[in-house]
């Protein structure tokens, strides 16, 4: 059971940054934005299609969008960029977040999201949306399991080809998630009180074979489980055909179930999406 929360979004943001050992602040100056662009280039390693041209960063910052950096001392070790959606949506769209290799696993990404939530609430937003690759197990667990974001739409090949080291020529399917900023589950997650109950009665709709292949299962239960491989970035390089088979299997299974009314309600520690069907 979750404890009653008494800390404000700003307090939660300060506590998350302190636990990660960083300071986080909004960035507006040209030299700061140059640092962000350089770090982005380092993380994605794309010479052909830079995710964040400096001119766009400068325009976003000037327009009052969310541009923030996480610092370990004087070193920029992470950043997050977001911009407003349609006025009627009262939502911020979080476009991109990156962390240096040295600081991955130190909760810098989590601290940036908690900071982003506090900033968005101060600026009148009710929600934050963003996309992530549904084959990235670590990102799925972070977004759904740790942050309590809710997947709302599957987007096949959303960006088209991206020639960087992370996407490695794969189609850019994405899951769109919505983070309702005042939801009790989100407030608890930002305070480090996420709850991850074990799934003991789910039916496996997509499994992993002993050789790493996707194996279709049953889809006739109220709680369904869809597995994803834990090595997809390496798989894209070592065995591209198998990576493509996983893309197709996860896409077809998720889109089929979601079109029938199933909702993604979790992501467990075994690396599986948890879906609840319409008749649950």
MOGIRA-V706010 format. One record per backbone hydrogen bond with DSSP energy under -1.0 kcal/mol. NH is the residue of the N-H (numbers start at 1). CO is the residue of the C=O. E is the energy in kcal/mol with one decimal. If there is no record, write none. Layout:
nh	co	e
NH	CO	E
NH	CO	E
This chain:
nh	co	e
12	8	-2.7
13	9	-2.1
14	10	-2.2
15	11	-2.5
16	12	-2.4
17	13	-2.2
18	14	-2.2
19	15	-2.3
20	16	-1.7
22	17	-2.4
23	71	-2.1
25	69	-2.0
27	67	-3.1
33	29	-2.2
34	30	-1.9
35	31	-1.5
36	32	-1.8
37	33	-2.4
38	34	-2.2
39	35	-2.5
40	36	-2.6
41	37	-2.2
42	38	-1.9
43	39	-2.4
44	40	-2.5
45	41	-2.2
57	53	-2.0
58	54	-2.5
59	55	-2.0
60	56	-2.8
61	57	-2.5
62	58	-2.2
63	59	-2.1
64	61	-1.2
65	60	-2.6
66	82	-1.4
68	80	-2.4
69	25	-2.5
70	78	-3.0
71	23	-3.2
72	75	-2.6
75	72	-1.7
77	70	-3.0
78	70	-1.2
79	98	-2.3
80	68	-2.0
81	96	-2.5
82	66	-2.9
83	93	-2.5
85	91	-2.7
89	86	-1.8
92	127	-2.3
93	83	-3.8
94	129	-3.2
95	81	-1.6
96	81	-1.5
98	79	-2.1
100	77	-2.4
106	103	-1.7
111	107	-2.0
112	108	-2.3
113	109	-2.0
114	110	-2.3
115	111	-2.2
116	112	-2.6
117	113	-2.3
118	114	-2.0
119	115	-2.5
120	116	-2.7
121	117	-2.5
122	118	-2.0
123	119	-1.4
124	121	-1.4
125	120	-2.7
126	90	-3.5
127	90	-1.2
128	179	-1.6
129	92	-2.5
130	177	-1.5
132	175	-1.5
136	133	-1.9
137	135	-1.2
140	136	-2.4
141	137	-2.4
142	138	-2.1
143	139	-2.9
144	140	-2.5
146	141	-2.1
147	142	-1.9
149	143	-2.4
150	178	-2.7
152	176	-3.3
153	176	-1.3
155	174	-3.4
158	172	-1.7
164	162	-1.9
165	44	-1.9
168	164	-2.0
170	167	-2.6
173	171	-1.2
174	155	-2.2
175	132	-2.9
176	153	-3.0
177	130	-3.0
178	150	-2.6
179	128	-2.9
181	126	-1.7
183	180	-1.7
187	183	-2.5
188	184	-2.4
189	185	-2.0
190	186	-2.5
191	187	-1.1
192	189	-1.7
193	188	-3.1
203	223	-3.0
205	225	-2.6
206	225	-1.5
207	215	-2.8
209	213	-2.9
212	209	-1.7
215	207	-2.9
217	205	-2.8
218	204	-1.5
224	275	-2.6
225	203	-2.3
226	273	-2.0
227	206	-2.6
228	271	-1.8
235	231	-2.7
236	232	-2.2
238	234	-3.0
239	235	-2.6
243	239	-2.1
244	240	-2.4
245	241	-1.9
246	242	-2.1
247	243	-2.1
248	244	-2.4
249	245	-2.5
250	246	-2.7
251	247	-2.4
252	248	-2.8
253	249	-2.2
254	250	-2.7
255	251	-2.6
256	252	-1.8
257	253	-2.1
258	254	-2.9
259	255	-2.2
261	258	-1.4
262	257	-2.5
263	276	-2.6
265	274	-2.7
266	274	-1.2
268	272	-2.3
271	268	-1.8
273	226	-3.0
274	266	-2.8
275	224	-3.0
276	263	-2.8
277	222	-2.4
280	277	-1.9
